[in-house]
């Protein structure tokens, strides 16, 4: 069951992620107004809180979020982290993400 409320768009944008114990950069594999998939071999625990800086053409977005799932490396799938944004995004940041996603082919449409 897919419970996303926003369409995701494929993206290649640099994302810097910091938790209490780690800092690393990865590539966003997809993004929506609800969260981001960060393609990385680094792992954080599910439920871990993170601070992120996402580089978009209109400028960087600073956000905080929670790791919702971790995907290990496997054939055909990039390893990484599914991170849900918390309430830290302002309306302007949400609109910038939505504009960014609007000019890219969606990865998934919710019914």
C-alpha positions in Angstrom: 0.0 0.0 0.0 1.5 3.3 -1.1 0.4 6.1 1.3 2.2 9.1 -0.3 0.2 12.2 -0.6 2.5 13.9 -3.2 3.8 12.9 -6.6 7.5 12.1 -6.6 9.8 13.2 -9.3 13.1 11.7 -10.3 15.9 14.1 -9.5 19.6 14.3 -9.3 20.4 16.9 -6.7 23.1 16.9 -4.0 21.8 16.4 -0.5 23.9 16.9 2.7 22.6 14.9 5.6 23.6 15.3 9.3 22.4 13.3 12.3 23.7 13.3 15.9 26.5 11.0 14.9 27.1 11.3 11.1 27.4 13.8 8.3 27.5 12.8 4.7 26.5 13.9 1.2 24.5 11.8 -1.3 22.3 12.3 -4.3 18.5 12.7 -4.1 17.0 9.9 -6.2 13.5 11.4 -6.0 11.8 14.2 -4.1 8.3 15.4 -3.3 6.8 17.9 -0.9 6.6 15.1 1.6 10.2 13.8 1.6 13.2 12.7 -0.3 15.1 9.5 -1.1 18.8 9.9 -0.6 20.9 7.4 -2.6 23.8 6.5 -0.4 25.7 3.5 1.0 25.7 5.2 4.4 23.0 4.0 6.8 21.1 5.7 9.6 18.5 4.0 11.9 14.8 4.1 11.1 13.3 6.8 13.2 16.6 8.8 13.3 16.2 12.6 13.1 18.3 14.4 10.4 19.0 17.9 9.1 19.3 18.2 5.4 20.5 20.7 2.8 19.0 20.0 -0.7 20.6 21.8 -3.7 17.9 22.8 -6.2 18.2 25.2 -9.1 16.3 27.9 -7.3 18.6 27.6 -4.3 19.2 25.3 -1.4 16.5 24.1 0.9 17.2 23.5 4.6 15.0 20.9 6.2 14.7 18.4 9.0 13.2 15.0 8.8 12.9 11.5 10.0 14.4 8.4 8.4 11.3 6.2 7.5 13.1 3.3 5.8 16.5 2.1 4.7 17.2 0.2 1.5 20.2 -2.0 1.4 22.2 -2.5 -1.8 20.7 -5.1 -4.1 20.7 -5.9 -7.8 18.7 -3.3 -9.7 18.0 -1.0 -6.7 20.2 1.8 -5.4 20.8 1.7 -1.6 19.7 4.7 0.4 17.4 6.3 2.9 13.7 7.3 2.7 13.4 10.5 4.7 10.1 12.2 5.5 10.2 16.0 6.0 8.8 17.2 9.3 7.1 20.6 9.7 10.3 22.5 9.1 9.5 23.4 5.5 8.1 26.8 4.9 5.4 27.5 2.3 8.0 29.0 0.0 10.2 25.9 0.2 7.2 23.6 -0.5 6.3 25.7 -3.5 9.9 25.5 -4.8 9.8 21.7 -4.5 6.5 21.6 -6.2 7.7 23.8 -9.1 10.9 21.7 -9.4 8.8 18.5 -9.5 6.3 20.0 -12.0 8.9 20.2 -14.8 10.1 16.6 -14.4 8.3 13.4 -15.3 6.6 12.0 -12.1 7.9 8.7 -10.8 4.5 7.8 -9.2 1.0 9.1 -9.3 -1.3 8.6 -6.3 -4.9 7.8 -6.9 
